[in-house]
Amino acid sequence: MVSGANIDLAAPGDGAHAVVVSLRWSSPAGDGDADVSVLLLGADGKVRSDADFFFYNNPTAADGSVQLLGKIPAEEGDEDRITLDLAAIPGDVDRIVVTASRYEGARFSELDGLRLTLADRTGERLLSYAVPDAGDVSALIFGELYRRGESWKFRAVGQGYASGLAGLATDFGIAIEDDSAPDDERNEPTEAAPAPSAHEPAPDTTPSRTGEPAPGTAVGRPSVPRPRTVRKKVTLPKAARKSLAENDSWRTARLFPVSVLKSDREREMRATSVLLSVMSQIPEFGRRLTAGFGAPAGRAETFTEVSLPHGDTPRRPDGVIRVERAGKLWTALVETKTNGNALKPEQVQDYVDIAARRGYEAVITLTNDVALEGRPLVDVKIDGRRRNKVALWHLSWAEVAHQAQMLIRHEGVGNAAHAWLLQELLHYLQHENSGCHGFQNMGPAWVPVRRGIDEETLCQGDRRAVEVVENWERLIRQVCLRLGGELGQKVLPVQRAKRGTDPESRRAGLADDLCTDGRLTAELRIEGTPGIMAITADLRTGKLRTSIEIPAPEQGYPLTWAKRLVRQLAEAPADLHVEALTDGSAGGPRGTLERLRPEPGDILPRDDAQITGFRLSLFKSMGNTRGNAESGFIRSVDQAVDRFHAGVVTQLERRGGRRP
């Protein structure tokens, strides 16, 4: 689509009532963050109340009509997803506006590949709109959905606001509050005043769409009045309480015991039943896992070992999830695997066929494997001619553990019993005997590729190198999930725009680089931390390198920068390598932190070359085996990332932020 164009969408009654809106962008500098928001507007072009504004702190409508699902890694940068249930949108809402905004002086002109896509609940793309030129604006309307009789239409907008989110929000009747309070105060639940009536006129604070906010309007992240709360959401402390056991041999009683599990079949049945029962009992957790699959917000029930007719032999999927809202049912069949066992394509195909015949909406597979964009785990044919289209989704055990940890450690759940129940689930998933450990094996191509690199016999175009690159990408995505769950922050892999947009071509190029250079590389962006963490696995030397680059300050003297950096790293490992980056092609001086502590000036170039920044690196020997055992490659990557983040990145955060 082009700006200003519009397109018809199916009427809600035609089965297209649930749509997924995705916003995507990338940044050459790797720091292209933006917040997505949605506004529901009445016939007067204003929100009915501040509660019609959905953003990071008010992500879900009570009726499930709007749900902000958050960011997921994309081939280039990030992708923010929103689900809209058009059948549930109140009748007095005429327009749904989809926007995004940036902060602290950032502009959309600094981002590449600004794009909106709209898909149905099965994931089938309905339209795509690339914003041609965002301009020097900090808030941007990507598009809007609007009513035409009983149907909906979509219009591509691409209109920006130089005055930022404050200007955009006040234009649509939102009252902006001051955002100068610290984050911990701003996010504290309070007894808020009731939202204004939907029929009260909005104050006339409308600014020019390219001008400054109206006088008296405080620029900052908006604060939507919240419902009255009795107490804060419950999270569990990281530190365990002192045990009353007489000695270490006493084991704590567990709701979900794992020591009795003897076979893969027992692990699979237990894991399925445990997960589905917890999902049905904790609404926040169930919604986190199913919202991205098109499930509505409603009463959920889960079942295991259900027998469904299929020709002469009934089929028994591992589980069924059913969600009811407004008398309508959403149903998904669930097929699980544990302990690294692979899905059987013919089995999944049977479930897709059964779901299509019975009018079910989805089939969800759940395994240790991590799905990659553009590469399905199983080859399944979905008959597009059927009236009822079935969506095939995949979930990894690592994602399940990530969502549980985010809720009980960082975001909170409704009550203490729910927090304890999630803690028991997480303990079960992380137990070595559960079989739910996530991606654990670099695959059969790992050893031949390493041998080929050592012997210099690996040639470009070798399919085994592509398999290693794919499994490396899976490992990095799992590292992001694990680290993000521990920190309570978004951790996303960075995909550089220069690699292209096609996943297969990008992986083929990385495989050719592996054959030539013998190295696997990745970059992670951790929310709220300075720079991008880079990971390099050099298969020729058997070394892992974790590093981060810090830009030089705009003012001051190089010696002052070096001294300040060494002070910031007072508690960092002594074997940390520090390298000065210069504007020339050759690298600058380098040395270990142990050597630089008494003489920080040794890091300065002797030829008066201009210092552009510093690179901090730690090195570690790689594991030899392809799996996650103590000597395995996967375990060594986890350990290298954890050590670098705890020993280096956190030191920079505590002692001065972005600049040395």
Disulfide bonds with the S-S distance in Angstrom:
none
